[in-house]
Amino acid sequence: MIIEKALIVDPIEGEFTGDVEFDKKIINVKKYDCTPKLLLMPGFVDTHTHGYMGIDCMTATDKDFNIWGNKVLSNGVTYLLPTTVSHSFEVLNNVTQNFSNATHPSLLGLHFEGPFLNKKKAGAQNKAYIQSFNDALPQLKNVKILSFAPELPNSKDLLEKLRKNNIVPSIGHSNANYDIFKEFINLGVNRVTHFPNALTTLHHREIGIVGGVFLHKPYVEIIADFVHSSPEFLKLVYQTLGAKKIILITDSISATGLGDGIYTLGNLLVKVKDNIARLEDGTLAGSTLKFIDGLKKFKKATNCSLKELSWVSSSNALKNLKIDTGRIKIGYDAKFVLLNQDLNIIDTVV
């Protein structure tokens, strides 16, 4: 197949016009001057998503995971990491088993958000299942990322276990002070979960995790829905950290795409009103954000370039996971998104 007269955006080579020939892999990229008919970008990567259109990661069957992979293609997502919430090891093991039986080509792995989190920063995590690490772990098959609170007992031992299993550690739902955050950054942790939500905030005498992020510049997940963070905060993060350190996520729940109503996240009740998901006490409970909408809002808030947009939507997440893909280049996987000039999706190729 050939896509002709496209404005092609590669995260390394930048923007150029031409044709792309592909099968399962990209066979040829022909560069030439032309008036482009469409925009071609690397497929989007959502590394933090709890559910979509009635499917919940915690209860999904292998068939559900395959359906999930199909459904998010309409949002440009070609690499998907379904994300758990804190629960019993038995339930988490069931998730990994069902996921391992799924076959959709967009399913990249799992993100375990917890259960090794801080109850003081639980957010929409069920405190009944939050715990400190005590040498035992759920099954880690296909787990690519694990979010944890570094101030909890035995967190250094947990970090060592994650390294041995090639799992990316991410600081999240944490009440750590700056010194603890810095210690784990120095130990090699280089990712922060849904920044700046459920983290210690910036104060001029104790800069906490938020201040530590601005100082040390790890990768940060960002929910660009204008609810979890204002447009001004997104612009601040973009200008302070730079586009190469931002990973757009949805943090979407099963209510996404279904409208207002009562839903669940794990086994907590969630009320969605005006497309904003909250627990009964008003705590934000994930989002109903679709990836393409988050991408548009990030572009609106920051006025970033298309090359930078390819970083925050694709290549940063893959680089953080040490996966060499996500380029419009000969030999790379044919996973990309076709859009018009308004960033509306025309088609997604997997």
ChimeraX attribute file (.defattr): number of C-alpha atoms within 10 A of each C-alpha:
attribute: neighborCount
match mode: 1-to-1
recipient: residues
	/A:1	10
	/A:2	13
	/A:3	15
	/A:4	16
	/A:5	21
	/A:6	22
	/A:7	25
	/A:8	26
	/A:9	22
	/A:10	22
	/A:11	22
	/A:12	13
	/A:13	12
	/A:14	14
	/A:15	16
	/A:16	17
	/A:17	23
	/A:18	18
	/A:19	21
	/A:20	23
	/A:21	16
	/A:22	20
	/A:23	12
	/A:24	13
	/A:25	15
	/A:26	20
	/A:27	17
	/A:28	16
	/A:29	18
	/A:30	12
	/A:31	15
	/A:32	11
	/A:33	10
	/A:34	14
	/A:35	11
	/A:36	18
	/A:37	15
	/A:38	19
	/A:39	23
	/A:40	28
	/A:41	28
	/A:42	30
	/A:43	30
	/A:44	32
	/A:45	26
	/A:46	28
	/A:47	27
	/A:48	28
	/A:49	27
	/A:50	27
	/A:51	28
	/A:52	25
	/A:53	18
	/A:54	17
	/A:55	19
	/A:56	25
	/A:57	29
	/A:58	23
	/A:59	17
	/A:60	20
	/A:61	19
	/A:62	19
	/A:63	15
	/A:64	18
	/A:65	27
	/A:66	19
	/A:67	17
	/A:68	24
	/A:69	25
	/A:70	17
	/A:71	14
	/A:72	22
	/A:73	22
	/A:74	17
	/A:75	20
	/A:76	30
	/A:77	28
	/A:78	29
	/A:79	26
	/A:80	25
	/A:81	24
	/A:82	30
	/A:83	27
	/A:84	28
	/A:85	23
	/A:86	24
	/A:87	22
	/A:88	14
	/A:89	15
	/A:90	10
	/A:91	15
	/A:92	22
	/A:93	17
	/A:94	17
	/A:95	22
	/A:96	23
	/A:97	17
	/A:98	18
	/A:99	25
	/A:100	16
	/A:101	13
	/A:102	17
	/A:103	13
	/A:104	19
	/A:105	14
	/A:106	22
	/A:107	21
	/A:108	19
	/A:109	20
	/A:110	26
	/A:111	25
	/A:112	27
	/A:113	24
	/A:114	24
	/A:115	28
	/A:116	27
	/A:117	28
	/A:118	26
	/A:119	18
	/A:120	12
	/A:121	19
	/A:122	20
	/A:123	19
	/A:124	22
	/A:125	26
	/A:126	17
	/A:127	17
	/A:128	11
	/A:129	16
	/A:130	19
	/A:131	18
	/A:132	19
	/A:133	18
	/A:134	12
	/A:135	10
	/A:136	9
	/A:137	15
	/A:138	15
	/A:139	15
	/A:140	18
	/A:141	14
	/A:142	18
	/A:143	22
	/A:144	20
	/A:145	25
	/A:146	24
	/A:147	24
	/A:148	27
	/A:149	25
	/A:150	29
	/A:151	19
	/A:152	17
	/A:153	14
	/A:154	13
	/A:155	19
	/A:156	15
	/A:157	12
	/A:158	20
	/A:159	22
	/A:160	14
	/A:161	15
	/A:162	19
	/A:163	12
	/A:164	8
	/A:165	14
	/A:166	14
	/A:167	20
	/A:168	20
	/A:169	25
	/A:170	26
	/A:171	27
	/A:172	30
	/A:173	31
	/A:174	28
	/A:175	24
	/A:176	22
	/A:177	21
	/A:178	19
	/A:179	14
	/A:180	16
	/A:181	25
	/A:182	19
	/A:183	12
	/A:184	17
	/A:185	18
	/A:186	11
	/A:187	12
	/A:188	13
	/A:189	19
	/A:190	20
	/A:191	25
	/A:192	28
	/A:193	26
	/A:194	27
	/A:195	24
	/A:196	24
	/A:197	21
	/A:198	18
	/A:199	26
	/A:200	23
	/A:201	18
	/A:202	18
	/A:203	10
	/A:204	7
	/A:205	6
	/A:206	14
	/A:207	18
	/A:208	23
	/A:209	28
	/A:210	20
	/A:211	19
	/A:212	22
	/A:213	26
	/A:214	15
	/A:215	13
	/A:216	15
	/A:217	20
	/A:218	20
	/A:219	23
	/A:220	27
	/A:221	26
	/A:222	26
	/A:223	30
	/A:224	28
	/A:225	24
	/A:226	15
	/A:227	12
	/A:228	18
	/A:229	16
	/A:230	13
	/A:231	17
	/A:232	12
	/A:233	16
	/A:234	23
	/A:235	18
	/A:236	15
	/A:237	21
	/A:238	20
	/A:239	12
	/A:240	14
	/A:241	18
	/A:242	14
	/A:243	21
	/A:244	20
	/A:245	21
	/A:246	28
	/A:247	29
	/A:248	27
	/A:249	28
	/A:250	28
	/A:251	27
	/A:252	27
	/A:253	28
	/A:254	21
	/A:255	30
	/A:256	25
	/A:257	15
	/A:258	13
	/A:259	14
	/A:260	16
	/A:261	13
	/A:262	14
	/A:263	19
	/A:264	17
	/A:265	24
	/A:266	20
	/A:267	12
	/A:268	13
	/A:269	16
	/A:270	26
	/A:271	20
	/A:272	22
	/A:273	12
	/A:274	10
	/A:275	17
	/A:276	21
	/A:277	28
	/A:278	21
	/A:279	20
	/A:280	12
	/A:281	7
	/A:282	11
	/A:283	13
	/A:284	19
	/A:285	24
	/A:286	29
	/A:287	25
	/A:288	27
	/A:289	24
	/A:290	24
	/A:291	28
	/A:292	20
	/A:293	16
	/A:294	20
	/A:295	24
	/A:296	17
	/A:297	18
	/A:298	25
	/A:299	19
	/A:300	13
	/A:301	19
	/A:302	18
	/A:303	14
	/A:304	16
	/A:305	13
	/A:306	18
	/A:307	18
	/A:308	22
	/A:309	23
	/A:310	25
	/A:311	26
	/A:312	29
	/A:313	28
	/A:314	29
	/A:315	27
	/A:316	24
	/A:317	27
	/A:318	19
	/A:319	14
	/A:320	15
	/A:321	15
	/A:322	11
	/A:323	10
	/A:324	11
	/A:325	18
	/A:326	29
	/A:327	24
	/A:328	26
	/A:329	19
	/A:330	15
	/A:331	14
	/A:332	16
	/A:333	22
	/A:334	25
	/A:335	26
	/A:336	22
	/A:337	23
	/A:338	22
	/A:339	20
	/A:340	15
	/A:341	11
	/A:342	8
	/A:343	15
	/A:344	15
	/A:345	19
	/A:346	15
	/A:347	15
	/A:348	22
	/A:349	17
	/A:350	20
